[in-house]
Amino acid sequence: MQFTARGPELDEVVRLTAAPSSHGLLFTGEHGIGKSRLLAEAAQRVAVDSVLLRGNPAESAWPLSGFSTLFASIGDRRAVEFAGRFTLRSNDPQTMFAASRDLLTLLRGLDLPPLVLLIDDLDMMDSESRTLIGFMAGRLAGTNLQMVATATTAAATATATATATATATATTTVPTVGGEQRLAGFTTLPLPPLTGEEAEELVRRELGDAADDGTVQIVASRSGGIPLVIEQSIAGLHHDQVTGREPLVLPLRPAEAGRTAALERLHAVPREAMPIAQELSAGPLHLLSALTRQDLERSDCLELLLDAGLADLHGQVVRLRDPLLRSYLYWELRPQHRRELHRELAEVYTGLDERLAAWHASFTGDGADLSHALIAAATDLVHEGENEASVELAERAIILGSDPESRHPLMLRFVEALSAAGELDLASHYLQTVQPDAPDPAFSLVLARTSIALEFERTQRVPVREVEASVSLHGDDDPEGATALLSLVTDYHSAKWDVDGARAWLRIAELFTPGSATSPAPQLAEAARMVEAVDGLPAAAAAPQRMSTDTLNALTAASLISFGTTLSYREHYAQARRVTNVVFHGHRSERLAVDWAWNLGFINEVRAGDFRRAHSVVDGWLADTADTVKQHSARALAITWHALAQGRRPEAAVHAEECAELASAERNPAALARLYSFQGADALLNGDNASAIRLLQLADATSAHIGNLSLVRHTANLVEAYAAGGRLRDGEQVLQRMIEQQSRRPSVWLDRAVARSRAVLAPDQSAPQLFLDALALYEGNRAHDGDYERARTLLAQSDRLTRLGLRTDAEHASALASAAFEAAGATLWARRAASAEPASSPEPGSILSLLKAEEREVAEMVRRGLRNREIAGELYISLRTVELRLTHIYRKVGARSRSHLASLLG
């Protein structure tokens, strides 16, 4: 099996061999945690020779057998001969110390080549060998040897856990083995259980590509994070269970490694609390009142389990904490005992919680088909955030159900609940079970809508063929269902700025509108408004800009996200902010909707120019424990911007790479264009004009299919970068595109961007007034949603005034810019404005390289201050020739005047 995880631990081994230490490394952990795999992988990673040996429990009663094996593994004849003659006069501490010192002296005299000794299960060696090796491990300097070992005993595990830090940093306090501190020369590192993500990765590697993602998640979450448990558990699955076509029996039956781990935990269960522990094992969760039954003895026993860390109590819900312990306790019960226990609990929960009553009654063998009740109960549990428990009820329902057709509507609602909760792999897993033999058109379209929505959330891509097939087969029989499906697909294309694709689906949806009961369908109207907002065209019909709180609370989460996105693209930032807050407060359990709301909130605040709020949104997004939501380009984009805007550029580069990879996989040009735009603005801020031009050109190319320039908002920055690079003609071309879009796709941002760009490209004599005209557009801005853009205009004005020698006016403009940046929360830009450093100009050498030899001569003389007549005399050419060459020079380098050319030339 391919090794997984354990990156930090392997790095420690590599560091040890790269920069030898006098201390060896000892990795401790419970049985099956992956210690042997770690050493096997370490043998492949280290750059020097290594040898792997294992402690043999069969030889643990033979003194010095482990020491002899260790010396033999060194591969030196002299060491082997010495080990054969070596004996101990006694095993008292002084004698052991002296013997270890003599062994180290011998090893230093052998002049051995570098070698790493990898000792697996050191605790299985005899006591004398452990003592000698433990002493030597701390004094290896000069021997050319390094030791890396593992130990498994309960004492080792307990001590390692107590002495290690939360981040598994090394400590010189070493666990005891056999009750004595024999391994003091080692630096210890505990091996923690695999994280949920690592466990899923290992399960997936074991099961192969055919494995159903939901099955992978279910098995991984019940493994305790122990690799050997995973390996043994999946060995008991048959192919249809692996692919998700057959249900799993939960809790999983314990394999050998799981039993071993459970028995270690069982030592902490007080004898008198065992009946309560067994009762807890009978269900995925329990109600406190049902468990204690107002009985003081039962309450005391539960308290013992809680104190021992074996059970969890959240509100009124109690459950066993460890899945391996629960599995062991449950399956150790005799079948009759289990059945009677379930019957007793079914009676307890009847009238108290019918969901748990149905769960327990399903095991009593009374003949009732409780599959429908179990699926409905599972759906309720998802709404309450009890996703793990819901899985057990759903699997049980599938096992029991004798009439799969009748449960399909209930199962579909369960799938929708899982999807809304962000459990996409589980939702996909259970969607497989909804395959009606002769479905009616309405149900088929609902099923298709759920399937397509699930696929988009998992991959950020629309399964076009499935959409076309569903609409063509069932659209005429259920036009409302077809309209709802096509409206959803339209929204997905709009979200990725695929306006043409969105309009194509919209046109098809409109064909079904006359046949629907309501015309036009609300979903269709929402989708059309969002398409118009993305395209930037004026709304075809009046659209609401504000709704009452009651109206907003009545909308679905999807409608709220669509409405909020439309508001933000229409530059109604405060109202969009209000809508996202409704999602956060009213739809908190719908993890996908909350994730979309975080993304909308971030984009809305960046568009509003409120960096302070944007940072707050990203902080909230990162702190939100949405473990079930898959990583996607929108989230990576927000993290990239967050790091860039705080000056953490190396970190931002890592996240930017991830964002670009995800956006490419999702075929999401919207995320890519925004990424390049953010990076280009950052390069401009840091004076890297060449990078700014390159990145902003990429943003321009990636969004070339979008007419709405206010989406990416990169063009004003591109104009500024071109101007700073002396490429005025290129800047004019971008400005012309902006002006052309002003009438077709009017927006406040575009008006301001055009005004600033005109001022940036203007000749020196007209630039001051054009900057004043650009700043006048921000007057009366009570919402302050333009502070950042106003500050950018002031900063550009300051740079120009500085070059014109108007220092006082320039300092005043930069002070205003700094204050506006601070108000917007753009701290780095505020520092840039406060430093009053002019924007970078092109290097003189780069300008001269654009010119012919005779043009360079004229340019150099202009730089020296010569007039045209003097240049003509110096070069023995006519005055007319000088004027023509200067005209060519101005055009090539983008100079606006003779003084500007001299400035560009330094």
N, C-alpha and C positions, 0 to 999 in steps of 0.2 A: 504494500500500500504506500502511496506517495505521501511523504511527510507534509503536514500542514501546520500553520501557525508557529509559535515558539520563536519568532524572529528575535525578540530581545535577548532570550536566553542563548541563542546561537551566536548573537553578536558578542555576548560576554565571553564565550569560548574563543571566538576569533581574536578578540582583544587580548585575552590571556596569552595566546600563542604568538601574537604579533609583538607584544611588549611583555616578555616573561615576568611573572611575579613570583615571590617566594611562597605564596599561598596557593593551594589548589582550590578547585571549585567543587562544591557538593550540591547537587540538585535533589531536593526532597519532594515527595508527594505520595499520594495514595496509590494503591494498586490500580494499574490500567491507565494512569494519567498521561503516559507517553514518555517515560524516562528512557526506555530502551530505544525508542524511535529518535529521541533527541540525540543520544550518543551516536547512533548510526548515521544520522545526518551530519553531526559534528565531524565525524571521520572524513566526510566528503568535503567539508568546508575549510578545514584548517590547511595552512600552506606548508606545514612540515609533516614528516612521517608520523603516523599514529598507529596504535594497536588497541584493539577492543577485547577486553576480557570480562568475564562474568563471575560473580560469586556463586559458588556451588553449595547449596544448602546441605547436600549429602555429605560434604566434607567439613561442615561447620564444627563437628566434634573433634576434628584432628588438629591439634595445635600447629600453627605456622603453615597450614596447607595453603591458605590464601596468599601469604607472603611468598611462598615458593612459586606459586603460579605467577605472581607479579614479576618476580625477578627473572623467571624463565621467559616472560614475554618481552623483556628488554632486548633479547636477541644477541647478547654478548656472552661468549663462552665463559669468560672469567666470572661474570655475575652468576651464571648458572651453577658453576662449580662451587662458588662461595655459598650460594643458597643451599646446596646439598649438604654442606658441612656445618651450616649455621644451626646452633641450638641455643636455648635460653636456660640459664642456670635456675632462674625463678621468674615468676610473673609479677613480682612486686614493682611498684612504680619506679624506684631508683634503678633497678636492673633493666627495666624496659627503656628507660630514658637513655642509659648508657649504651644499650644495644642499638637503639635507633641512631644515636650519634655515630657509632662505629660504622653502621651501614651507610650513612651519608658521607662519611670520610672515604669509604671505599668507592662510592659512586663518583665522587669528585675526582678521584685519582684515575678513573677509567677513561676519561676524556671521550665520553660518548657523543655521538651525533645527536642533534635535537630530536626529541621524541615526545609525543603526547600519549600518556597512558589513560585510556578511557575505561573506567572500572564501573560496570553495571552491577547493581545490587550489592554494593559494598557491605551492607548490613547482614548479608547472608554468609559472609566469611566468618571464620573462627575468631574468638575474642582477642587472642594474642595478635593475630594479623591486623585486625582493625586498629588496635592500639599502636602498633608500629607504624602502620601506614598513616594513621591520623597525625602522629607526631612528625613524621617525615614530610607530610604534605605542606607543613608550614615552614620548612627549612630547605627548600629545593634549590636555592640559589647556588650556582656553580656546578650543578649536576647535569645541566642541559635537558632535564626532564620536567614535564608538567603533568599534573594529575587533574582529571575531571572525573568525578564519580557521581553515583546516584544511590539513594537509600529510600526504603519504602516503609519502614516500621511505623507503627502508630505513634510511638514516642517521638520519632524523628519528625513526622508530619506535624504533630501538635506543637513541638518546640519551634519548628521553622515558622509556623504560622504566627506564633506569639512574638517571635523576635524579628521577623522581616517587616519591612515597611510596606505600605499599600502599593507602592510601585515596584515591588520586588527588588529594591536596591540591596546591595550586598551588606552583610553584617558579619562580624567576626565571631559572634556568639553562635556556637554550633550545636545542632540537636544532639541529644543523647541517643545512643543505641544500646538496648539491653539494660537500661537504667544507669549507665555510666557515661561520663563525658569522654569518649574515646577519640573523637574526630575533631579536636580543637584546632588542628592545623589547616582545616578547610574553611574557605569562605562559603557560606551557604546561601542558596537561592531557592525559595519554594516554587514549585510548579503549580500554578493555580489551574482550576478547571478552564476549559475552553469557553470563550464567550459564545453567545448565541449565534453570532455571525460565523465564527470559526467552526462551531459544531455543524452548522448547515453546510459549510464548504466541505467539511470532511465527509458528511453523509452523502453529499452529491457526488463527490469523487468516488466513493465506495459503490454507489448504486449505478453510476454511469449516466449518459445523456438521456436515456429513456425514462429516468425517474421523474415522477410528478413533483412539482415544486411544493405543493401542499403536503404531500407525504414526507418530503425532506424536512419541512418545517416541523411537522408533528413529531417525527422520530427524534430530531435534534433537540427539541424542547424538553424531551423526556429522558435525555441521556445523562443528565447531571454534568455535562461538559467533560465526560471521561471518554477518551478515544477508544479504549478497549470495549467499553459498554456499547458504543456506537457500532463497532465492528461486529460484535456478537449479536446485537439486537437485529441488525439488518439481515444477518444470516438466516434469521427465522422468518423472513418475509418471502412470500411467493410473488411471481412476476406481476400478477394482476394487482396486488397491493402496492407494489413498487410504482406501477404506472397510474395508480389512483382509480382503477376500475373496480376494485373490491375494497370494502371497509377494513379498518384496523380494529383489533380488539384492544380496548383501553380500560385500565392502564395496561401497558405492555407487560408481557410475562418477563420476569427477570432472567437474564442470562447469567453465566457464572461470574463475570466481573461485576455485574450489578448486584448479585447476591453478596459478594465479598464486600463491596462498598456499603451496602445496606447493613450488613452485620456490624461493621465498624461504627456506624451511626447508632445502631440499636443499643450499644453499650450505654448510651446517654439516656435511654428510656427507662424511667423508674418502673419497677415491677408493678406497683399498684396502678400506674397510668397506662399499662399495656392495653386493657380493654378499650379505653378511650382512643388510643392510637389506632387500634384495629377498626374501630367505628369510623374514625376519620379517613381511613384508607378506602372505605366503601364508596366514597363519593368525591367528585372533584372539588366540592365545597360544601360547607354546612352552615346552618344558622346557629348562632350562639345559644339562643333559647332552646332550640331543639336538642342541642348537644348536652347542655347542662341540666335541662328539665327541672330547674329550680332545686336541684339536689346539691347540697354542699360538698359531698364527697366527690361527685362528678366534677364540680367546679374546681375543687382542689387539684384533682388529677389533671385537668386541662391547664391549670396554672403551672403545674410541674413541666408539662410539655412546652408551654410558652417560654418558661424560664430557661429551659434547656436549648432553646432555639430550634426546636423540631417542628413547631407549629407557628402559624401566623394568624393574627387577629386584626382585621381591618373593618372598622365599624362593627357590624353584627355578623360578619362573615369569617368563618374559621376554616383553615385548610392545613394539611401537612405541607411543610416547606419543601422537603426533598422528594422529587419524583421517584428516586430509586428506593427510598425507604417506604414510600407508599406502595409501590409495586410489590416489594418483598412482603410487606405485612398482609396485603390483600390476597396474594396468591398462595401464601403460606396457610391461610385458613382452609379448612376442609370444605369441599363443595357444599355440603349440607349446612355447615356453619355460615358460609357466605350467604346462602339462600335465606336462612332464618334471620340473619342480620339485616338483609335488604327488606325482608317482610316487616320486621320490627320498625325499621326506619320509614318505610312507606306509610305505616300507620301513624307514626309520629308527625310526619309532614302533611298528612291529609288535613285540609282545612287551614294549614299554616303556610305552606308554599307548595302549590300544586305542581310546580315544575319539578322540584326535587322529589315530590311524591311519585310522579310519573317515572323519574329515573330509577328509583329504588323498586317500584312495582314491576318494572320491566324485567327484573331478574328473579321474580318469584315463581315464574312458570305457571301463572294462573290462566294463560291463554289469551289474554286481552292484547289487541294490537295497539300499542301505545306510540307507534311511530309518528303519527301526526302531532300528538301532544308533545313528544320530545323535540320535534323540529320547531314547533311554535315556541317551546321553552328555550331552545337554543337561540332563536332569534331575539327573544327578550333579554337573554344574558349578554348578547353582543351589544345591545343598546345600553346595557349597564356597565359595559367595559370588561365583562368576564369572558373574554374570547377563548381562553384555554378551556374553561369549563364547557363552553358552548360546543367545542369540537367533540368532546366526549359524548355529549347528548346526541349530536348529529350522527356520529359514527354508529352509535347504538341504534338510532332510528333506522339507518340503512340496513343494519344487520337484521332488524326485526321485521321491516316492512315487507308484507306479502303482496302489496299492490303498488308498485312504484309509480304507475300513472297517476294515482290519486294524490300522491304527495308532491307532485311536481310544482304546483303553484306555491305551496308552503316552502319548498326547498329554494325556489327562485327568490322568495322574499328573504330567506336566510342568506343567500348569496349576495343580494343587494345590501343587506345590513353589514356583512363582512367587508364588502367593497367600500362602503361609506366609511367604515372604521379603519380603512387603510390596509386591511388584511387581504391583499390582492392575490397572493399565492393560495391562501385557503379558499378564497372566493372562486378562483379558477378550478381548484380541486373539486369543489362541490358542484360547480356548474356542469361538470362531466356527467353527473347523475341525472341531470334534467334533459332527457332525450325522449320526448313523447313520440309514440308510434304514429299517431294521426292528429297532429296539433291543429287547433283552429287558427285562423289568420291573426286574430288579435293577440293570442298568447305567443305565437311565433314571432311577431314583431317586438313584443315586450322582451322575449328571450333574446332576440337579436340585438336589441338596444342594450341590454345588460352585458351581453358578450362583447359587443363593440366598445362599449364604455370601459369595460375591464381591460380589453386589449390596449386601448389608448393609454390608460393610466399606467399600465405595466411597461409599455414600450414607447409612449408618446408618438405612436404612428397609427394611422387609420387603416383598418383592413378593408380596402376598397371593394374587393370582390365579394366579401360577405355583405357589405351594404347593398351593392347592386343586386345580389341574388335575393336578399330578403325583400327588397322593395319590389322587384319584378314579380316575385312569386305571390306576395300577399298584399301589396299596396292597393290594388283595386278593390279588394274585399274589405280592407280596413284602412281607409284614407287618413283617418286621424292618427292611427299608429304609425303609418308611413311618414306623415308630416312630423310627428314627434321625433322619430328616428333621424330623419334628414335634417331637422333643426339642430339636433345634437351634433351631427357630423359637421354641419356648417360652423358651429361654434368651435369645434376642434381645429378646423382649418383657419378660422379667424385668429385663434390663439397663437398660431404659428405664422401669421401674416400672409397666409396663402389666400389672397383676396380672390384671385381667379378661381381657385378650387372651391372656395366658399360660395361664390356667386353661382358656380355651376350647380352645386347641390341645392342652393336656394331656388334656382329656376325649376329644378325637378320637384322640389317640395311644393312650389306654387301650383303645379299641375294637379296636386291632390287636394288643394284647399277647397275648391267648389264642392267636392263630395263630402267634406267634413261637416260636422254638426255646427261648429263655430267657425266663422270665416272673417278675418284670418285667424289661425290658431295663435294663442298667446306665445307659445314657444317660437313660432315662425316669426312673429313680430319682433321678439327679443333678438333672435338670430340676425334678422335683417338690420336692426339698429346697430348691432355690434359690427357687422360687416361694413356699414357706412362709416362708423367711427374709426375702424382700422384703416379704411381707405382714405379717410380725411375729407370726404365729400360732404357738402351740406346735407342735413337730414331731409329725406323725402317728405316726412310728416313730422309734426311736432312731437317731440319725445319728452317725457317727464325728466326734470332735473332734480326734483326733490319729492320724496314720498313721506307720508307720515310714518311715525314709528310703528303704529299698528299695522300699516300696510306692509312695511318692510318685514316685520315679524311674521307676517302671513306667507311670505314668499319662501320657496324652497332655497336650499343653500346654492344650488346650481344657478337659479335665477338671480340670486343676490350677487354671485360672482360675475355673471354676465352683465348685470346692471352696473355694478361697480366699475368693471373694466370699461364699459361704454362711457361712464361719467369721467373717468380719468383721461381717456383719449379725447374727450370733448373739453378737457381742461377745467372740469369742475372738481378740483382736487379735494376741497373740504367735504363735499357730498360723497365722493368716493371713499374718503376716510371714514365717514359715518357708516357707510354700508359694510365695510370690512369689520368694523366694531360689532355690528349686528351679527355677523357670522361668528366672530369670536365668542360672543356672549350667548347666542341662541342656538348654535350648532356645534358646541364644543366636542361632542362625542363623535362627530363626523370628521374623522381625521383627514380624509382627502380634501374636504371642503376647507378645513382649517389651513391645510398646506397651500391650497390655491389662494386663500385669503392672505397668508403671509407674503406670498409672491406678489399679489396685487398691491398689498400695502407698501412693500419695498419699491416697486416700480412707480407707484403713485407719488411717494415722497421724493424720489429722485426727479421725477418729472416736475414736481412742484418746486424743486430747488431747495427743499428743506432737508439738508444733510443730517441735522441733528435727529430729526424724526426717523429718517431712513436708517441711521445707525441703530436707533432704538428698536426698530422693526427687526433688523437682522439679529440683534442680540436676543430678542424675544424668540425669533425663529430657531436660533441655535439652542436656546435653553428649553424649547418645547420638546417634551419627551415623545416625539413621534417616531418611535423605533420601527413601526410597521411601514412607514412611508418610504418608498424606495428613493434613492438619490437620483436627482435629475438635473438637467442643465440649468434650470431656473434657480435652483437653490445654490448650485456651485457658482453661478453668476453673482448672486447676492453676496456670497462670502468673498468672492474676488474683489468686488467693489468695496466692501467693508474694509478689507486689508489695504487696498490701494489708497483709500481716502484717509487711512490712519498712518500711512507712510511705511507699512510693512510689505515692502515690495517683493522680497524673496518668497515670503509666504503667499503673496498674491500670485506670483508666477506659478506656484504649484497648483493652486486652485484654478487658475486660468487654463492650465493644461488639461485639468480634469473637465472643466466646463466645455472646452473645445472638443474633447473626445466624446462627451455625452451628447453635445449638440449635433455632432456629425452622425452619431449613431441614431439619434432621434430625427434626423433630417430637419433640423430646426434652425433655419436661417435667422429667425428673430433673436435667439439667444446669442448666436455667433456675432451678428451685427452689433448688438449691444456690448458684447465683450470687447470687440475691437474699438468701439467708440469710447468705452471707459478707459481702456489702455492708452488710446491715442490722446485723450485729455490729460492723463497722468504724465505721458511723455512730454506734452506741451508744458505742463506745470513745471517739470524738472529741466526744461531747457534743451531736451533732446529732440530737436526739430526734425531730424532725418527719420527717427523712429516714429514721431508723431505723424508725419506725412504717410509713411508706409502703413501704419495701423489704421489711420483714418481712410486711406484709399481702400484698404480691405473692408472696412465698414461700408464704404460707398459701393464697392462691388458686390458685397454679400446682400445688400438691400436694394440692388439695382432694379428689382422687379416691383418695388414699392414706390408708388408716387407720393405717398404721404411722408414728407421729409421730417415732420415733427415726431415721428416714431423713434427713429434712431438718434436724431438731434446731433448729428456729427458734422453737418455741412459748415456751420459757422466756425467750428474749430478747424476744419480743413482749410477754409479761407484764410484764417489767421496763420496757420502753419505755412501755407503757400506764400503769404505775404512776408513772413519772417525769413523764408528761404529765397526771397527775390523772384518768385515764380508768379508774378502778378497776372500774367495772361491765364494761367491755370486757375487762379483765384477768381478772375472775372468770369470764367466759364461756369464755375460752381455757383457764383452769385446769380448768374443769368438763369440757371435752373431754379434757384430759389424764388426769383422774381416771377418766373413763369407759373410756379405753383401757388403763388399768393392768391390769385383770383380763383383758381379751381379748387384749392384746398385751403381755405383761409384758417388761420389760427393765430392766437396771440403770440405764441412762441415764434412763429415764422416771421411775423411782422417785426418783432424785436431783433431776430437774428439777421434779417435782411438789412435793417438799419445799421446794426453794428458792423456787418460785413462791408457795407458801402463805405463807412467811415474808415475802416481798416485799409481798404484798397484805394482810398481817395488820395489825390495829390496833396502835398503839404499845405498849399494855400486854402484848400477847401475842407480839409479833414477836421479842424477844430469845430467848425459849425455843424458838420455832419455828426460829430460825436454828441454835441449838445442836442441835436434833433433826435438822436437815438435814445438819449437819456430821458428826453421828454415823454417817451412812450411809457415810462414807469411811474409817472406822476399819478397820484390818486390811487395807488395800489395798496388798498387797506389790508388785503389778505396777506401781503408780503410773500406771495408765491413766486415773485420774480427777483428776490434779493440776490440769489446766486448769479442769475443772468445779468442783472444790473451791475453787480460787482465786476463781472467779466468785462462789461463795457467800460466801466470806470478804469479798470486796469489797463485795457488797451488804449484808452484815452491818455492815461498817465505815461505809457511807453512812448506814444507819439509826441506828446508835449515835451518829454525829456529829450527826444531826438531833435526837436525844433529849438531846443535851448530855453524853453519856458519852464524853468525849474520850479518856480513858486506855484504855478498852476498845476504842474505835474505832481508836486508833493501833496497839494490839496486833493487832487483826484485819487492818488494812491491811498491817502488817509481815509477817504470816503469808501474806497474799494475794500480796504481792510475791515472797516466797520461793517460793511454789508456782508462780507464773507463770514465774519464772526456771527452776525445775526442769522445767517443761513446754516451755521455749523460747519462750514468748509474751512477747517482750521489750517490746513496746509496752504490753501490759496490765500488765506489771511496773512500767513507768514510771508508768502511770496510778494503780496502787495506791500506789506510793511517794510520789506527790504528794498523796495523801490528799484529793483534791478530791471532794466529794460529787457524786452523779449530778445531772444537770441537772434543775431543777424547771421547771414551766410558768411562763411570764411572767404576772405579776399581771394585766396588761391583758387577756391572752387568757382568763383565768378570769372576769373581770368581764363580758366580752362575752357569756358564756353565760347571764347572769342578767337578769331583768327589772329595771326601774328601782327598784321597791320592795325587791327582793331585794338589789340593789347597795347600797342605803342601809344595810340591816342588816349586810351583809358588811363594809362600810367601818368600821362602828362596832365590829364584832368585832375587826377589825385594829387599831383604836385601843385595844382593851383593855376596852371597856365590857361590863358584865354585862347579862343579858337584861332585868332590871327597869329598868336605866338606859336601855337602848335603847327600851323601851316608853314611858318618860317623855319621851325626846327626840322620838319620832315621834308621840306622842299616840295610841298604839294599845295594845291589851290585851297582857298577857304571853303569853296563848295564841296570839295572832297572831304574835308574835315567834318563839315555839317552832315554829310551823308553817312560817314562812318559812325558818328555819334548817334544818329537815328537808329542805325542797325544795333549799336551797343545797347541803347535804352530798351529796345524791343527784346533783345536776347536775355538781359539780366533783370528785366522788370523794373528798371529805374524810372522814377516819375519826373526827375529834373536833374540838372547838373550837380546840384548840392547833394541830392539823394545818391547819385552815382558815386560821388566822392565819399559819402558816408559808408556805402556798401563796400567800397575798396579799402576802408580803414584809414 
